[in-house]
């Protein structure tokens, strides 16, 4: 296999893993109505790529490993996006709009 083909495979894998992270981010962004989602996007994509890379690094480098890496990339994207949303909530003190079902008094 040529070097160009190897590079193309690696780019393809990262594109698929990041796409799965983007799907997880999009679902959580819709659920949250976009509040804090922009800050969570890089964390979600990075976590999906890291989770996807972890599978081949741990030794599963065949076809089954590819499909396992897809599942781990999706889970990593969800975890990374959730962490990003939590981080956005902490640094910006996001509050739901008044009258929203999520609008509850905060206890300090």
Biopython code that builds the backbone (N, CA, C, O; Angstrom):
import numpy as np
from Bio.PDB.StructureBuilder import StructureBuilder

atoms = [
    (1, "UNK", "N", (0.850, -1.168, 0.000)),
    (1, "UNK", "CA", (0.000, 0.000, 0.000)),
    (1, "UNK", "C", (0.899, 1.236, 0.000)),
    (1, "UNK", "O", (1.893, 1.295, 0.724)),
    (2, "UNK", "N", (0.541, 2.203, -0.808)),
    (2, "UNK", "CA", (1.359, 3.409, -0.915)),
    (2, "UNK", "C", (1.101, 4.340, 0.276)),
    (2, "UNK", "O", (0.126, 4.193, 1.013)),
    (3, "UNK", "N", (1.988, 5.275, 0.425)),
    (3, "UNK", "CA", (1.865, 6.238, 1.521)),
    (3, "UNK", "C", (0.606, 7.079, 1.353)),
    (3, "UNK", "O", (-0.074, 7.390, 2.331)),
    (4, "UNK", "N", (0.297, 7.444, 0.113)),
    (4, "UNK", "CA", (-0.898, 8.248, -0.130)),
    (4, "UNK", "C", (-2.166, 7.493, 0.253)),
    (4, "UNK", "O", (-3.104, 8.085, 0.786)),
    (5, "UNK", "N", (-2.197, 6.211, -0.010)),
    (5, "UNK", "CA", (-3.362, 5.402, 0.350)),
    (5, "UNK", "C", (-3.493, 5.290, 1.861)),
    (5, "UNK", "O", (-4.602, 5.352, 2.393)),
    (6, "UNK", "N", (-2.374, 5.126, 2.556)),
    (6, "UNK", "CA", (-2.431, 5.067, 4.016)),
    (6, "UNK", "C", (-2.940, 6.381, 4.604)),
    (6, "UNK", "O", (-3.744, 6.377, 5.537)),
    (7, "UNK", "N", (-2.481, 7.486, 4.067)),
    (7, "UNK", "CA", (-2.939, 8.795, 4.535)),
    (7, "UNK", "C", (-4.433, 8.964, 4.260)),
    (7, "UNK", "O", (-5.164, 9.498, 5.094)),
    (8, "UNK", "N", (-4.881, 8.510, 3.096)),
    (8, "UNK", "CA", (-6.305, 8.603, 2.757)),
    (8, "UNK", "C", (-7.154, 7.773, 3.724)),
    (8, "UNK", "O", (-8.231, 8.208, 4.132)),
    (9, "UNK", "N", (-6.676, 6.585, 4.090)),
    (9, "UNK", "CA", (-7.405, 5.758, 5.051)),
    (9, "UNK", "C", (-7.496, 6.441, 6.408)),
    (9, "UNK", "O", (-8.558, 6.451, 7.029)),
    (10, "UNK", "N", (-6.404, 7.002, 6.863)),
    (10, "UNK", "CA", (-6.399, 7.679, 8.161)),
    (10, "UNK", "C", (-7.346, 8.879, 8.141)),
    (10, "UNK", "O", (-8.093, 9.096, 9.095)),
    (11, "UNK", "N", (-7.317, 9.653, 7.065)),
    (11, "UNK", "CA", (-8.230, 10.796, 6.945)),
    (11, "UNK", "C", (-9.676, 10.326, 6.921)),
    (11, "UNK", "O", (-10.539, 10.948, 7.539)),
    (12, "UNK", "N", (-9.952, 9.231, 6.211)),
    (12, "UNK", "CA", (-11.303, 8.679, 6.164)),
    (12, "UNK", "C", (-11.769, 8.263, 7.557)),
    (12, "UNK", "O", (-12.896, 8.564, 7.948)),
    (13, "UNK", "N", (-10.919, 7.580, 8.298)),
    (13, "UNK", "CA", (-11.292, 7.143, 9.638)),
    (13, "UNK", "C", (-11.614, 8.343, 10.532)),
    (13, "UNK", "O", (-12.633, 8.347, 11.224)),
    (14, "UNK", "N", (-10.749, 9.357, 10.518)),
    (14, "UNK", "CA", (-10.997, 10.533, 11.345)),
    (14, "UNK", "C", (-12.259, 11.266, 10.912)),
    (14, "UNK", "O", (-12.983, 11.795, 11.755)),
    (15, "UNK", "N", (-12.533, 11.305, 9.617)),
    (15, "UNK", "CA", (-13.750, 11.950, 9.128)),
    (15, "UNK", "C", (-14.992, 11.220, 9.635)),
    (15, "UNK", "O", (-15.959, 11.857, 10.051)),
    (16, "UNK", "N", (-14.969, 9.902, 9.602)),
    (16, "UNK", "CA", (-16.120, 9.120, 10.077)),
    (16, "UNK", "C", (-16.283, 9.284, 11.584)),
    (16, "UNK", "O", (-17.401, 9.479, 12.060)),
    (17, "UNK", "N", (-15.198, 9.209, 12.338)),
    (17, "UNK", "CA", (-15.285, 9.373, 13.790)),
    (17, "UNK", "C", (-15.795, 10.759, 14.154)),
    (17, "UNK", "O", (-16.633, 10.891, 15.046)),
    (18, "UNK", "N", (-15.308, 11.788, 13.485)),
    (18, "UNK", "CA", (-15.763, 13.149, 13.778)),
    (18, "UNK", "C", (-17.216, 13.346, 13.351)),
    (18, "UNK", "O", (-17.949, 14.099, 13.993)),
    (19, "UNK", "N", (-17.642, 12.679, 12.275)),
    (19, "UNK", "CA", (-19.039, 12.764, 11.881)),
    (19, "UNK", "C", (-19.944, 12.174, 12.962)),
    (19, "UNK", "O", (-21.005, 12.725, 13.255)),
    (20, "UNK", "N", (-19.527, 11.064, 13.548)),
    (20, "UNK", "CA", (-20.312, 10.470, 14.638)),
    (20, "UNK", "C", (-20.339, 11.391, 15.860)),
    (20, "UNK", "O", (-21.362, 11.508, 16.535)),
    (21, "UNK", "N", (-19.212, 12.040, 16.136)),
    (21, "UNK", "CA", (-19.190, 13.026, 17.215)),
    (21, "UNK", "C", (-20.092, 14.206, 16.907)),
    (21, "UNK", "O", (-20.718, 14.762, 17.809)),
    (22, "UNK", "N", (-20.164, 14.593, 15.641)),
    (22, "UNK", "CA", (-21.047, 15.683, 15.226)),
    (22, "UNK", "C", (-22.510, 15.288, 15.392)),
    (22, "UNK", "O", (-23.332, 16.115, 15.785)),
    (23, "UNK", "N", (-22.843, 14.031, 15.096)),
    (23, "UNK", "CA", (-24.217, 13.561, 15.293)),
    (23, "UNK", "C", (-24.604, 13.626, 16.768)),
    (23, "UNK", "O", (-25.692, 14.086, 17.114)),
    (24, "UNK", "N", (-23.707, 13.164, 17.629)),
    (24, "UNK", "CA", (-23.990, 13.218, 19.068)),
    (24, "UNK", "C", (-24.150, 14.662, 19.524)),
    (24, "UNK", "O", (-25.043, 14.969, 20.315)),
    (25, "UNK", "N", (-23.298, 15.542, 19.035)),
    (25, "UNK", "CA", (-23.382, 16.958, 19.401)),
    (25, "UNK", "C", (-24.699, 17.562, 18.921)),
    (25, "UNK", "O", (-25.337, 18.316, 19.655)),
    (26, "UNK", "N", (-25.109, 17.239, 17.702)),
    (26, "UNK", "CA", (-26.332, 17.809, 17.144)),
    (26, "UNK", "C", (-27.560, 17.387, 17.947)),
    (26, "UNK", "O", (-28.446, 18.202, 18.203)),
    (27, "UNK", "N", (-27.614, 16.124, 18.341)),
    (27, "UNK", "CA", (-28.752, 15.653, 19.130)),
    (27, "UNK", "C", (-28.792, 16.369, 20.481)),
    (27, "UNK", "O", (-29.849, 16.841, 20.899)),
    (28, "UNK", "N", (-27.668, 16.451, 21.155)),
    (28, "UNK", "CA", (-27.647, 17.116, 22.460)),
    (28, "UNK", "C", (-27.881, 18.621, 22.329)),
    (28, "UNK", "O", (-28.448, 19.234, 23.233)),
    (29, "UNK", "N", (-27.453, 19.224, 21.218)),
    (29, "UNK", "CA", (-27.698, 20.650, 21.003)),
    (29, "UNK", "C", (-29.182, 20.922, 20.791)),
    (29, "UNK", "O", (-29.701, 21.934, 21.262)),
    (30, "UNK", "N", (-29.865, 20.029, 20.088)),
    (30, "UNK", "CA", (-31.306, 20.197, 19.896)),
    (30, "UNK", "C", (-32.040, 20.022, 21.222)),
    (30, "UNK", "O", (-32.964, 20.775, 21.527)),
    (31, "UNK", "N", (-31.632, 19.041, 22.001)),
    (31, "UNK", "CA", (-32.266, 18.817, 23.303)),
    (31, "UNK", "C", (-32.096, 20.040, 24.200)),
    (31, "UNK", "O", (-33.017, 20.425, 24.921)),
    (32, "UNK", "N", (-30.918, 20.642, 24.150)),
    (32, "UNK", "CA", (-30.637, 21.820, 24.983)),
    (32, "UNK", "C", (-31.078, 23.124, 24.321)),
    (32, "UNK", "O", (-30.867, 24.201, 24.880)),
    (33, "UNK", "N", (-31.680, 23.041, 23.153)),
    (33, "UNK", "CA", (-32.115, 24.209, 22.380)),
    (33, "UNK", "C", (-30.964, 25.151, 22.081)),
    (33, "UNK", "O", (-31.148, 26.366, 22.017)),
    (34, "UNK", "N", (-29.794, 24.600, 21.900)),
    (34, "UNK", "CA", (-28.633, 25.366, 21.485)),
    (34, "UNK", "C", (-27.881, 26.074, 22.590)),
    (34, "UNK", "O", (-26.804, 26.617, 22.342)),
    (35, "UNK", "N", (-28.407, 26.089, 23.793)),
    (35, "UNK", "CA", (-27.733, 26.805, 24.881)),
    (35, "UNK", "C", (-26.463, 26.072, 25.290)),
    (35, "UNK", "O", (-26.508, 24.943, 25.779)),
    (36, "UNK", "N", (-25.333, 26.735, 25.078)),
    (36, "UNK", "CA", (-24.046, 26.175, 25.452)),
    (36, "UNK", "C", (-23.482, 25.195, 24.444)),
    (36, "UNK", "O", (-22.416, 24.623, 24.673)),
    (37, "UNK", "N", (-24.169, 24.989, 23.342)),
    (37, "UNK", "CA", (-23.754, 23.953, 22.394)),
    (37, "UNK", "C", (-22.494, 24.338, 21.618)),
    (37, "UNK", "O", (-21.686, 23.474, 21.279)),
    (38, "UNK", "N", (-22.329, 25.603, 21.342)),
    (38, "UNK", "CA", (-21.166, 26.007, 20.550)),
    (38, "UNK", "C", (-19.859, 25.731, 21.284)),
    (38, "UNK", "O", (-18.870, 25.344, 20.662)),
    (39, "UNK", "N", (-19.845, 25.922, 22.579)),
    (39, "UNK", "CA", (-18.645, 25.626, 23.360)),
    (39, "UNK", "C", (-18.391, 24.126, 23.482)),
    (39, "UNK", "O", (-17.259, 23.700, 23.712)),
    (40, "UNK", "N", (-19.446, 23.330, 23.327)),
    (40, "UNK", "CA", (-19.309, 21.879, 23.472)),
    (40, "UNK", "C", (-18.857, 21.196, 22.185)),
    (40, "UNK", "O", (-18.416, 20.048, 22.231)),
    (41, "UNK", "N", (-18.956, 21.868, 21.042)),
    (41, "UNK", "CA", (-18.618, 21.233, 19.763)),
    (41, "UNK", "C", (-17.180, 20.743, 19.679)),
    (41, "UNK", "O", (-16.974, 19.587, 19.311)),
    (42, "UNK", "N", (-16.176, 21.549, 19.995)),
    (42, "UNK", "CA", (-14.808, 21.026, 19.880)),
    (42, "UNK", "C", (-14.526, 19.868, 20.827)),
    (42, "UNK", "O", (-13.804, 18.936, 20.473)),
    (43, "UNK", "N", (-15.090, 19.922, 22.027)),
    (43, "UNK", "CA", (-14.877, 18.823, 22.967)),
    (43, "UNK", "C", (-15.546, 17.539, 22.486)),
    (43, "UNK", "O", (-14.990, 16.452, 22.645)),
    (44, "UNK", "N", (-16.721, 17.656, 21.907)),
    (44, "UNK", "CA", (-17.410, 16.483, 21.389)),
    (44, "UNK", "C", (-16.662, 15.839, 20.231)),
    (44, "UNK", "O", (-16.549, 14.615, 20.168)),
    (45, "UNK", "N", (-16.152, 16.654, 19.316)),
    (45, "UNK", "CA", (-15.403, 16.105, 18.174)),
    (45, "UNK", "C", (-14.072, 15.502, 18.623)),
    (45, "UNK", "O", (-13.677, 14.436, 18.149)),
    (46, "UNK", "N", (-13.394, 16.178, 19.525)),
    (46, "UNK", "CA", (-12.116, 15.655, 20.006)),
    (46, "UNK", "C", (-12.311, 14.351, 20.769)),
    (46, "UNK", "O", (-11.526, 13.418, 20.605)),
    (47, "UNK", "N", (-13.339, 14.275, 21.593)),
    (47, "UNK", "CA", (-13.590, 13.051, 22.350)),
    (47, "UNK", "C", (-13.962, 11.897, 21.426)),
    (47, "UNK", "O", (-13.564, 10.757, 21.668)),
    (48, "UNK", "N", (-14.727, 12.183, 20.364)),
    (48, "UNK", "CA", (-15.086, 11.134, 19.408)),
    (48, "UNK", "C", (-13.844, 10.620, 18.690)),
    (48, "UNK", "O", (-13.689, 9.412, 18.508)),
    (49, "UNK", "N", (-12.963, 11.522, 18.282)),
    (49, "UNK", "CA", (-11.742, 11.099, 17.590)),
    (49, "UNK", "C", (-10.826, 10.311, 18.529)),
    (49, "UNK", "O", (-10.242, 9.307, 18.122)),
    (50, "UNK", "N", (-10.700, 10.747, 19.751)),
    (50, "UNK", "CA", (-9.845, 10.039, 20.716)),
    (50, "UNK", "C", (-10.400, 8.651, 21.009)),
    (50, "UNK", "O", (-9.649, 7.678, 21.082)),
    (51, "UNK", "N", (-11.726, 8.561, 21.179)),
    (51, "UNK", "CA", (-12.334, 7.255, 21.438)),
    (51, "UNK", "C", (-12.190, 6.338, 20.230)),
    (51, "UNK", "O", (-11.969, 5.137, 20.386)),
    (52, "UNK", "N", (-12.311, 6.889, 19.040)),
    (52, "UNK", "CA", (-12.138, 6.073, 17.835)),
    (52, "UNK", "C", (-10.713, 5.586, 17.664)),
    (52, "UNK", "O", (-10.493, 4.446, 17.254)),
    (53, "UNK", "N", (-9.751, 6.425, 17.971)),
    (53, "UNK", "CA", (-8.339, 6.050, 17.849)),
    (53, "UNK", "C", (-7.948, 5.026, 18.905)),
    (53, "UNK", "O", (-7.050, 4.215, 18.680)),
    (54, "UNK", "N", (-8.608, 5.058, 20.045)),
    (54, "UNK", "CA", (-8.229, 4.165, 21.140)),
    (54, "UNK", "C", (-8.401, 2.693, 20.785)),
    (54, "UNK", "O", (-7.631, 1.854, 21.252)),
    (55, "UNK", "N", (-9.392, 2.370, 19.972)),
    (55, "UNK", "CA", (-9.647, 0.958, 19.647)),
    (55, "UNK", "C", (-8.490, 0.340, 18.863)),
    (55, "UNK", "O", (-8.003, -0.717, 19.265)),
    (56, "UNK", "N", (-8.023, 0.946, 17.761)),
    (56, "UNK", "CA", (-6.878, 0.334, 17.075)),
    (56, "UNK", "C", (-5.600, 0.353, 17.902)),
    (56, "UNK", "O", (-4.766, -0.544, 17.780)),
    (57, "UNK", "N", (-5.444, 1.367, 18.741)),
    (57, "UNK", "CA", (-4.248, 1.420, 19.573)),
    (57, "UNK", "C", (-4.237, 0.306, 20.612)),
    (57, "UNK", "O", (-3.175, -0.122, 21.064)),
    (58, "UNK", "N", (-5.427, -0.159, 20.986)),
    (58, "UNK", "CA", (-5.522, -1.247, 21.958)),
    (58, "UNK", "C", (-5.449, -2.620, 21.304)),
    (58, "UNK", "O", (-5.556, -3.636, 21.990)),
    (59, "UNK", "N", (-5.267, -2.663, 19.982)),
    (59, "UNK", "CA", (-5.011, -3.936, 19.327)),
    (59, "UNK", "C", (-6.079, -4.435, 18.381)),
    (59, "UNK", "O", (-5.818, -5.386, 17.645)),
    (60, "UNK", "N", (-7.261, -3.856, 18.354)),
    (60, "UNK", "CA", (-8.305, -4.314, 17.444)),
    (60, "UNK", "C", (-8.176, -3.549, 16.134)),
    (60, "UNK", "O", (-8.823, -2.517, 15.952)),
    (61, "UNK", "N", (-7.340, -4.049, 15.214)),
    (61, "UNK", "CA", (-7.109, -3.328, 13.967)),
    (61, "UNK", "C", (-7.642, -4.071, 12.743)),
    (61, "UNK", "O", (-7.106, -3.924, 11.645)),
    (62, "UNK", "N", (-8.696, -4.867, 12.930)),
    (62, "UNK", "CA", (-9.316, -5.555, 11.805)),
    (62, "UNK", "C", (-10.683, -4.925, 11.543)),
    (62, "UNK", "O", (-10.974, -3.840, 12.047)),
    (63, "UNK", "N", (-11.522, -5.603, 10.755)),
    (63, "UNK", "CA", (-12.840, -5.062, 10.425)),
    (63, "UNK", "C", (-13.719, -4.937, 11.666)),
    (63, "UNK", "O", (-14.447, -3.955, 11.813)),
    (64, "UNK", "N", (-13.657, -5.913, 12.548)),
    (64, "UNK", "CA", (-14.437, -5.832, 13.788)),
    (64, "UNK", "C", (-13.988, -4.634, 14.621)),
    (64, "UNK", "O", (-14.813, -3.958, 15.236)),
    (65, "UNK", "N", (-12.694, -4.373, 14.641)),
    (65, "UNK", "CA", (-12.179, -3.221, 15.367)),
    (65, "UNK", "C", (-12.691, -1.914, 14.802)),
    (65, "UNK", "O", (-12.943, -0.968, 15.549)),
    (66, "UNK", "N", (-12.849, -1.851, 13.476)),
    (66, "UNK", "CA", (-13.400, -0.638, 12.864)),
    (66, "UNK", "C", (-14.822, -0.393, 13.332)),
    (66, "UNK", "O", (-15.177, 0.734, 13.676)),
    (67, "UNK", "N", (-15.642, -1.437, 13.348)),
    (67, "UNK", "CA", (-17.024, -1.262, 13.783)),
    (67, "UNK", "C", (-17.109, -0.968, 15.277)),
    (67, "UNK", "O", (-17.980, -0.212, 15.709)),
    (68, "UNK", "N", (-16.231, -1.546, 16.055)),
    (68, "UNK", "CA", (-16.176, -1.224, 17.485)),
    (68, "UNK", "C", (-15.753, 0.231, 17.675)),
    (68, "UNK", "O", (-16.260, 0.923, 18.557)),
    (69, "UNK", "N", (-14.814, 0.690, 16.836)),
    (69, "UNK", "CA", (-14.370, 2.077, 16.954)),
    (69, "UNK", "C", (-15.480, 3.053, 16.585)),
    (69, "UNK", "O", (-15.514, 4.171, 17.098)),
    (70, "UNK", "N", (-16.389, 2.644, 15.700)),
    (70, "UNK", "CA", (-17.530, 3.507, 15.386)),
    (70, "UNK", "C", (-18.425, 3.673, 16.618)),
    (70, "UNK", "O", (-18.867, 4.778, 16.932)),
    (71, "UNK", "N", (-18.681, 2.577, 17.298)),
    (71, "UNK", "CA", (-19.510, 2.645, 18.504)),
    (71, "UNK", "C", (-18.818, 3.467, 19.597)),
    (71, "UNK", "O", (-19.457, 4.285, 20.259)),
    (72, "UNK", "N", (-17.528, 3.253, 19.781)),
    (72, "UNK", "CA", (-16.822, 4.012, 20.818)),
    (72, "UNK", "C", (-16.719, 5.483, 20.452)),
    (72, "UNK", "O", (-16.724, 6.337, 21.339)),
    (73, "UNK", "N", (-16.624, 5.797, 19.160)),
    (73, "UNK", "CA", (-16.591, 7.201, 18.745)),
    (73, "UNK", "C", (-17.920, 7.879, 19.047)),
    (73, "UNK", "O", (-17.946, 9.034, 19.472)),
    (74, "UNK", "N", (-19.016, 7.173, 18.831)),
    (74, "UNK", "CA", (-20.326, 7.743, 19.143)),
    (74, "UNK", "C", (-20.475, 7.970, 20.647)),
    (74, "UNK", "O", (-20.943, 9.025, 21.076)),
    (75, "UNK", "N", (-20.084, 6.995, 21.431)),
    (75, "UNK", "CA", (-20.148, 7.144, 22.890)),
    (75, "UNK", "C", (-19.196, 8.249, 23.357)),
    (75, "UNK", "O", (-19.543, 9.047, 24.228)),
    (76, "UNK", "N", (-18.004, 8.290, 22.779)),
    (76, "UNK", "CA", (-17.064, 9.352, 23.131)),
    (76, "UNK", "C", (-17.589, 10.728, 22.765)),
    (76, "UNK", "O", (-17.370, 11.693, 23.497)),
    (77, "UNK", "N", (-18.285, 10.826, 21.628)),
    (77, "UNK", "CA", (-18.883, 12.098, 21.237)),
    (77, "UNK", "C", (-19.965, 12.543, 22.209)),
    (77, "UNK", "O", (-20.070, 13.727, 22.529)),
    (78, "UNK", "N", (-20.764, 11.600, 22.676)),
    (78, "UNK", "CA", (-21.809, 11.929, 23.658)),
    (78, "UNK", "C", (-21.175, 12.395, 24.961)),
    (78, "UNK", "O", (-21.585, 13.406, 25.531)),
    (79, "UNK", "N", (-20.179, 11.660, 25.430)),
    (79, "UNK", "CA", (-19.522, 12.023, 26.691)),
    (79, "UNK", "C", (-18.805, 13.367, 26.560)),
    (79, "UNK", "O", (-18.892, 14.205, 27.458)),
    (80, "UNK", "N", (-18.100, 13.575, 25.450)),
    (80, "UNK", "CA", (-17.396, 14.841, 25.252)),
    (80, "UNK", "C", (-18.340, 16.024, 25.123)),
    (80, "UNK", "O", (-18.065, 17.103, 25.648)),
    (81, "UNK", "N", (-19.451, 15.826, 24.426)),
    (81, "UNK", "CA", (-20.429, 16.896, 24.292)),
    (81, "UNK", "C", (-21.086, 17.202, 25.625)),
    (81, "UNK", "O", (-21.297, 18.368, 25.959)),
    (82, "UNK", "N", (-21.411, 16.171, 26.390)),
    (82, "UNK", "CA", (-21.995, 16.395, 27.712)),
    (82, "UNK", "C", (-21.016, 17.135, 28.620)),
    (82, "UNK", "O", (-21.414, 18.017, 29.380)),
    (83, "UNK", "N", (-19.751, 16.778, 28.541)),
    (83, "UNK", "CA", (-18.743, 17.486, 29.332)),
    (83, "UNK", "C", (-18.624, 18.939, 28.872)),
    (83, "UNK", "O", (-18.482, 19.845, 29.693)),
    (84, "UNK", "N", (-18.682, 19.155, 27.568)),
    (84, "UNK", "CA", (-18.636, 20.520, 27.046)),
    (84, "UNK", "C", (-19.842, 21.344, 27.461)),
    (84, "UNK", "O", (-19.707, 22.531, 27.761)),
    (85, "UNK", "N", (-21.020, 20.729, 27.481)),
    (85, "UNK", "CA", (-22.214, 21.443, 27.935)),
    (85, "UNK", "C", (-22.122, 21.776, 29.419)),
    (85, "UNK", "O", (-22.522, 22.860, 29.844)),
    (86, "UNK", "N", (-21.599, 20.851, 30.196)),
    (86, "UNK", "CA", (-21.396, 21.122, 31.618)),
    (86, "UNK", "C", (-20.381, 22.249, 31.810)),
    (86, "UNK", "O", (-20.580, 23.135, 32.642)),
    (87, "UNK", "N", (-19.308, 22.212, 31.047)),
    (87, "UNK", "CA", (-18.296, 23.263, 31.112)),
    (87, "UNK", "C", (-18.895, 24.614, 30.727)),
    (87, "UNK", "O", (-18.630, 25.618, 31.388)),
    (88, "UNK", "N", (-19.703, 24.647, 29.658)),
    (88, "UNK", "CA", (-20.349, 25.893, 29.238)),
    (88, "UNK", "C", (-21.305, 26.395, 30.310)),
    (88, "UNK", "O", (-21.413, 27.599, 30.539)),
    (89, "UNK", "N", (-21.990, 25.477, 30.961)),
    (89, "UNK", "CA", (-22.913, 25.858, 32.031)),
    (89, "UNK", "C", (-22.158, 26.480, 33.207)),
    (89, "UNK", "O", (-22.615, 27.454, 33.805)),
    (90, "UNK", "N", (-21.019, 25.914, 33.523)),
    (90, "UNK", "CA", (-20.245, 26.419, 34.662)),
    (90, "UNK", "C", (-19.654, 27.790, 34.371)),
    (90, "UNK", "O", (-19.714, 28.678, 35.223)),
    (91, "UNK", "N", (-19.086, 27.980, 33.187)),
    (91, "UNK", "CA", (-18.387, 29.246, 32.933)),
    (91, "UNK", "C", (-19.321, 30.377, 32.536)),
    (91, "UNK", "O", (-18.953, 31.545, 32.663)),
    (92, "UNK", "N", (-20.523, 30.061, 32.057)),
    (92, "UNK", "CA", (-21.424, 31.135, 31.638)),
    (92, "UNK", "C", (-22.644, 31.265, 32.526)),
    (92, "UNK", "O", (-23.430, 32.196, 32.350)),
    (93, "UNK", "N", (-22.827, 30.358, 33.477)),
    (93, "UNK", "CA", (-23.978, 30.368, 34.383)),
    (93, "UNK", "C", (-25.280, 30.437, 33.592)),
    (93, "UNK", "O", (-26.105, 31.327, 33.802)),
    (94, "UNK", "N", (-25.448, 29.478, 32.677)),
    (94, "UNK", "CA", (-26.640, 29.441, 31.833)),
    (94, "UNK", "C", (-27.882, 29.168, 32.673)),
    (94, "UNK", "O", (-27.880, 28.321, 33.566)),
    (95, "UNK", "N", (-28.915, 29.890, 32.369)),
    (95, "UNK", "CA", (-30.191, 29.678, 33.049)),
    (95, "UNK", "C", (-31.266, 29.511, 31.994)),
    (95, "UNK", "O", (-31.211, 30.156, 30.946)),
    (96, "UNK", "N", (-32.241, 28.657, 32.254)),
    (96, "UNK", "CA", (-33.329, 28.507, 31.290)),
    (96, "UNK", "C", (-34.199, 29.755, 31.260)),
    (96, "UNK", "O", (-34.251, 30.495, 32.242)),
    (97, "UNK", "N", (-34.883, 29.998, 30.146)),
    (97, "UNK", "CA", (-35.739, 31.182, 30.068)),
    (97, "UNK", "C", (-36.899, 31.102, 31.061)),
    (97, "UNK", "O", (-37.334, 30.015, 31.443)),
    (98, "UNK", "N", (-37.387, 32.265, 31.467)),
    (98, "UNK", "CA", (-38.509, 32.291, 32.407)),
    (98, "UNK", "C", (-39.732, 31.644, 31.771)),
    (98, "UNK", "O", (-40.012, 31.842, 30.589)),
    (99, "UNK", "N", (-40.446, 30.877, 32.563)),
    (99, "UNK", "CA", (-41.624, 30.197, 32.067)),
    (99, "UNK", "C", (-41.330, 28.846, 31.438)),
    (99, "UNK", "O", (-42.254, 28.109, 31.095)),
    (100, "UNK", "N", (-40.070, 28.517, 31.284)),
    (100, "UNK", "CA", (-39.681, 27.229, 30.722)),
    (100, "UNK", "C", (-39.942, 26.135, 31.746)),
    (100, "UNK", "O", (-39.892, 26.393, 32.948)),
    (101, "UNK", "N", (-40.223, 24.904, 31.285)),
    (101, "UNK", "CA", (-40.418, 23.828, 32.253)),
    (101, "UNK", "C", (-39.156, 23.535, 33.068)),
    (101, "UNK", "O", (-39.227, 22.894, 34.117)),
    (102, "UNK", "N", (-38.015, 23.999, 32.587)),
    (102, "UNK", "CA", (-36.761, 23.779, 33.297)),
    (102, "UNK", "C", (-36.430, 24.927, 34.249)),
    (102, "UNK", "O", (-35.429, 24.872, 34.962)),
    (103, "UNK", "N", (-37.267, 25.963, 34.262)),
    (103, "UNK", "CA", (-37.028, 27.131, 35.112)),
    (103, "UNK", "C", (-37.424, 26.805, 36.539)),
    (103, "UNK", "O", (-38.607, 26.775, 36.878)),
    (104, "UNK", "N", (-36.432, 26.565, 37.361)),
    (104, "UNK", "CA", (-36.663, 26.263, 38.762)),
    (104, "UNK", "C", (-35.744, 27.145, 39.585)),
    (104, "UNK", "O", (-34.641, 27.475, 39.148)),
    (105, "UNK", "N", (-36.185, 27.528, 40.764)),
    (105, "UNK", "CA", (-35.310, 28.375, 41.594)),
    (105, "UNK", "C", (-34.044, 27.634, 41.985)),
    (105, "UNK", "O", (-34.059, 26.438, 42.276)),
    (106, "UNK", "N", (-32.953, 28.376, 41.981)),
    (106, "UNK", "CA", (-31.654, 27.793, 42.354)),
    (106, "UNK", "C", (-31.432, 27.941, 43.840)),
    (106, "UNK", "O", (-31.746, 28.964, 44.448)),
    (107, "UNK", "N", (-30.881, 26.888, 44.399)),
    (107, "UNK", "CA", (-30.544, 26.950, 45.810)),
    (107, "UNK", "C", (-29.059, 27.237, 45.939)),
    (107, "UNK", "O", (-28.238, 26.629, 45.251)),
    (108, "UNK", "N", (-28.723, 28.152, 46.809)),
    (108, "UNK", "CA", (-27.302, 28.506, 46.963)),
    (108, "UNK", "C", (-26.826, 28.109, 48.310)),
    (108, "UNK", "O", (-25.658, 28.319, 48.638)),
]
sb = StructureBuilder()
sb.init_structure("model")
sb.init_model(0)
sb.init_chain("A")
sb.init_seg("    ")
for serial, (resi, resn, name, xyz) in enumerate(atoms, 1):
    if name == "N":
        sb.init_residue(resn, " ", resi, " ")
    sb.init_atom(name, np.array(xyz, "f"), 0.0, 1.0, " ", f" {name:<3s}", serial, name[0])
structure = sb.get_structure()
